[in-house]
Amino acid sequence: MAKTPGGFVSLTSLKGGAPDPRTALAEIRKIYFATTRQTIDNDFAHAIALLQSLPDEEAREKASVYMEGIAQMQREWEAASRRKTKGGAKKPSPPRKPRSHE
């Protein structure tokens, strides 16, 4: 089993059981709209735990739109982060010599 990110507390550990499907879906929706670049990893782990607690395929299907959106945000932010660190600070190009117009 994958290690859960630090700072993440699953609902099952707080409530002692699976959350109500409507509550879980509402929480996934809330996560979708509230997630940020800094919280995406924990939010995604939390959303997965909520998704796994849903009792049937119909409830999971309703959550799939939000889950796909969260996954897309995670991919985009991860790619943007990699581009920033990969390129780093560029060195200034050396000054150009002026062309003589003869």
Helices and strands as residue ranges (DSSP letters): H 11-15, H 21-34, H 40-53, H 57-87
